Amino acid sequence: METRVLFKYIDDPNQINIDTAVGHGAYRAWEKTLRELKPEEVIEQVKSAGVRGRGGAGFPAGVKWGFIPKSSPKPKYLVCNADESEPGTCKDRVLLEHDPHLVVEGMAIAAFAIGCHLAFIYVRGEFVYPYRTMEKAIAQAYEKGFLGKNVFGTGYDLDMIVHTGGGAYICGEETSLLNSLEGERGMSRIRPPFPAIEGLYACPTIVNNVETLASVPGIINNGVEWYRQYGTEKSPGTKIFSLSGHVKRPGNYEIELGTPLSVLINDLGGGMIDENHKLKAIIPGGSSTPMLLPDQIDIPLDYESLAAAGSMLGSGAVIVMDDRTCMVWAARILTHFYRHESCGKCTPCREGTGWLEQLIGRIERGEGHPGDVEKIESICDNILGRTVCPLGDAAVMPIQSSIKLFRDEWQYHIDHKKCMVKTEFEFK
Amino acid sequence: MILTDDSIRLIKEKMGRYPRRKSAILPALTVAYFQLGYLSPEIYEEISEIIQIPKVEIAEAASFYTMFPKEPVGKYLIQVCHNISCALLGAEALIDYLQAKLGIKKGETTADGLFTLITVECLGSCASAPMMQINDRYYENLTREKVDRILEELRSQA
């Protein structure tokens, strides 16, 4: 039921070694790229394949690469965004830990496509093991001559650096990541200029997610039609979904885009963790995406269908909640996260997330006042769309959807000074 | 110097790879953190000398990143993820259990200096919840029994 393309060799413990990876075809696409393709041909293939950014925004990767100005005399940079920290999302870690050469190869091809000779992978600081795996993979690639000077004797030079973060979710946002990479505090930048024009060290820069880049070698090896056989017309390819929460078999599953959510939750995930408790809500694309209700469980997991349902595919992190979950409690946990991770640059986000956490905490403790829900809605309205980066929007969307879908539960908390549903999940 | 020769060599090596020296700040802080388990003004001073960036800029960056404790911690830094996926599977009860088991509150260190307990935001291990990180290692799919075993093992290694 899974369609393992990126995860093809994920269960082979030797895949982290370059000889095993090469035996499985690693770096073939990289060699083909250097020997047979021009940068614009690589961009065209990725564009035609329709690869969309897997970090959350879903922007077409090839189109993004095409924004790099060819005539610029400045160096061009590629940055692989491995600062995975959106709650619910744990897919990139699997690729970094189990198939690092796929990531290196994808980065190398992307670097060539945009004329970059120094590429970075920004790994979140907490990911110590993935960081070491990537360091080792890159060192092995240098030893084999797949990186460094005159790669494959083609005259192309490419260096690669693994850079670690320091535990800031905001650094997954591309402009904050670039500031962080420059040694500054990871605060977002106003766009324009966009990174493709003025990014790292004020030079043209492309920032792509790990999974996005890992998708590239397959396209070079097998062609656009091969890639498009998977997924839907507008959302081609496979996608790794991180399934967590109240399901029997949580995990990372690679499936074709367009696969119904029910297949992921019930068939792959084994259904609800406790059959005495019913499905209550699903967060479909990482903690920042609006929730879905049980009657939406057959919705196809693709960018368009989720957008039409009022949510987002995001990073593909599906969080399942059963009827033991208090929505005010869940909102408080999520709001605490965004308050903690707000970089503080924009007043609506810095002040608003703190205010939201206080209000939601008050309601959860049974100290809510009449009008609190309306106040929360008003604060959300004053954060949404009023910040430099999307963290403010991310903080607001799950709360807005929680109130929209479960307003009676929020009101009950205020009126009765207690929760109508929550029974503690038993930690055995 | 607090930093060891190895740490200094590593910082210099990393610094040499970047087009701009300032990019080496986070890697340098990481090296210091791995050596000491925390950061301090003395460390900023040493890093400042090595990478030739004013100390204030080192401190400015360091204070932004929550992964680095700014004061000494126990031999084992226990970081429990308490975000949504872990919370749904009992992270709050796990924290209570650890507090009772270690006899400390969140943010405290045991009297023997072995364990410091803190909570952190999502560690990217959502499908293996509940989980915690101790120093640089992940411990996933936790149960009370597993927690007991892990603490015992660490105590016996100390």
HADDOCK unambig.tbl for C-alpha pairs under 7 A between the chains (distance, minus, plus):
assign (segid A and resid 84 and name CA) (segid B and resid 124 and name CA) 6.63 0.50 0.50
assign (segid A and resid 85 and name CA) (segid B and resid 122 and name CA) 6.11 0.50 0.50
assign (segid A and resid 85 and name CA) (segid B and resid 123 and name CA) 6.59 0.50 0.50
assign (segid A and resid 85 and name CA) (segid B and resid 124 and name CA) 5.80 0.50 0.50
assign (segid A and resid 87 and name CA) (segid B and resid 83 and name CA) 6.68 0.50 0.50
assign (segid A and resid 87 and name CA) (segid B and resid 84 and name CA) 6.68 0.50 0.50
assign (segid A and resid 87 and name CA) (segid B and resid 122 and name CA) 5.34 0.50 0.50
assign (segid A and resid 88 and name CA) (segid B and resid 85 and name CA) 5.99 0.50 0.50
assign (segid A and resid 88 and name CA) (segid B and resid 126 and name CA) 5.27 0.50 0.50
assign (segid A and resid 89 and name CA) (segid B and resid 124 and name CA) 5.94 0.50 0.50
assign (segid A and resid 89 and name CA) (segid B and resid 126 and name CA) 6.54 0.50 0.50
assign (segid A and resid 90 and name CA) (segid B and resid 124 and name CA) 4.56 0.50 0.50
assign (segid A and resid 90 and name CA) (segid B and resid 125 and name CA) 5.50 0.50 0.50
assign (segid A and resid 90 and name CA) (segid B and resid 126 and name CA) 6.04 0.50 0.50
assign (segid A and resid 126 and name CA) (segid B and resid 123 and name CA) 7.00 0.50 0.50
assign (segid A and resid 128 and name CA) (segid B and resid 136 and name CA) 6.00 0.50 0.50
assign (segid A and resid 163 and name CA) (segid B and resid 27 and name CA) 6.73 0.50 0.50
assign (segid A and resid 164 and name CA) (segid B and resid 27 and name CA) 6.30 0.50 0.50
assign (segid A and resid 165 and name CA) (segid B and resid 26 and name CA) 6.71 0.50 0.50
assign (segid A and resid 166 and name CA) (segid B and resid 65 and name CA) 4.95 0.50 0.50
assign (segid A and resid 166 and name CA) (segid B and resid 66 and name CA) 6.60 0.50 0.50
assign (segid A and resid 166 and name CA) (segid B and resid 67 and name CA) 5.26 0.50 0.50
assign (segid A and resid 166 and name CA) (segid B and resid 68 and name CA) 6.93 0.50 0.50
assign (segid A and resid 167 and name CA) (segid B and resid 65 and name CA) 5.59 0.50 0.50
assign (segid A and resid 167 and name CA) (segid B and resid 66 and name CA) 5.46 0.50 0.50
assign (segid A and resid 167 and name CA) (segid B and resid 67 and name CA) 4.61 0.50 0.50
assign (segid A and resid 168 and name CA) (segid B and resid 65 and name CA) 5.87 0.50 0.50
assign (segid A and resid 168 and name CA) (segid B and resid 66 and name CA) 6.70 0.50 0.50
assign (segid A and resid 181 and name CA) (segid B and resid 23 and name CA) 5.64 0.50 0.50
assign (segid A and resid 182 and name CA) (segid B and resid 22 and name CA) 6.16 0.50 0.50
assign (segid A and resid 182 and name CA) (segid B and resid 23 and name CA) 4.44 0.50 0.50
assign (segid A and resid 183 and name CA) (segid B and resid 22 and name CA) 5.11 0.50 0.50
assign (segid A and resid 183 and name CA) (segid B and resid 23 and name CA) 4.39 0.50 0.50
assign (segid A and resid 183 and name CA) (segid B and resid 24 and name CA) 6.63 0.50 0.50
assign (segid A and resid 183 and name CA) (segid B and resid 25 and name CA) 5.34 0.50 0.50
assign (segid A and resid 183 and name CA) (segid B and resid 26 and name CA) 6.32 0.50 0.50
assign (segid A and resid 183 and name CA) (segid B and resid 61 and name CA) 6.93 0.50 0.50
assign (segid A and resid 184 and name CA) (segid B and resid 61 and name CA) 5.76 0.50 0.50
assign (segid A and resid 185 and name CA) (segid B and resid 61 and name CA) 4.99 0.50 0.50
assign (segid A and resid 185 and name CA) (segid B and resid 64 and name CA) 5.96 0.50 0.50
assign (segid A and resid 242 and name CA) (segid B and resid 127 and name CA) 6.60 0.50 0.50
assign (segid A and resid 243 and name CA) (segid B and resid 127 and name CA) 6.05 0.50 0.50
assign (segid A and resid 244 and name CA) (segid B and resid 85 and name CA) 5.98 0.50 0.50
assign (segid A and resid 244 and name CA) (segid B and resid 126 and name CA) 5.85 0.50 0.50
assign (segid A and resid 244 and name CA) (segid B and resid 127 and name CA) 4.76 0.50 0.50
assign (segid A and resid 245 and name CA) (segid B and resid 85 and name CA) 5.18 0.50 0.50
assign (segid A and resid 245 and name CA) (segid B and resid 88 and name CA) 5.79 0.50 0.50
assign (segid A and resid 245 and name CA) (segid B and resid 89 and name CA) 6.60 0.50 0.50
assign (segid A and resid 250 and name CA) (segid B and resid 127 and name CA) 5.03 0.50 0.50
assign (segid A and resid 251 and name CA) (segid B and resid 127 and name CA) 4.77 0.50 0.50
assign (segid A and resid 319 and name CA) (segid B and resid 85 and name CA) 6.79 0.50 0.50
assign (segid A and resid 330 and name CA) (segid B and resid 84 and name CA) 6.86 0.50 0.50
assign (segid A and resid 333 and name CA) (segid B and resid 83 and name CA) 6.38 0.50 0.50
assign (segid A and resid 333 and name CA) (segid B and resid 84 and name CA) 6.38 0.50 0.50
assign (segid A and resid 334 and name CA) (segid B and resid 84 and name CA) 6.70 0.50 0.50
assign (segid A and resid 337 and name CA) (segid B and resid 121 and name CA) 6.47 0.50 0.50
assign (segid A and resid 425 and name CA) (segid B and resid 88 and name CA) 6.99 0.50 0.50
assign (segid A and resid 425 and name CA) (segid B and resid 89 and name CA) 6.23 0.50 0.50
assign (segid A and resid 425 and name CA) (segid B and resid 90 and name CA) 5.65 0.50 0.50
assign (segid A and resid 426 and name CA) (segid B and resid 90 and name CA) 6.38 0.50 0.50
assign (segid A and resid 427 and name CA) (segid B and resid 89 and name CA) 6.99 0.50 0.50
assign (segid A and resid 427 and name CA) (segid B and resid 90 and name CA) 5.08 0.50 0.50
assign (segid A and resid 427 and name CA) (segid B and resid 93 and name CA) 6.16 0.50 0.50
assign (segid A and resid 427 and name CA) (segid B and resid 94 and name CA) 6.78 0.50 0.50
assign (segid A and resid 427 and name CA) (segid B and resid 143 and name CA) 6.68 0.50 0.50
assign (segid A and resid 428 and name CA) (segid B and resid 143 and name CA) 5.43 0.50 0.50
assign (segid A and resid 428 and name CA) (segid B and resid 144 and name CA) 5.76 0.50 0.50
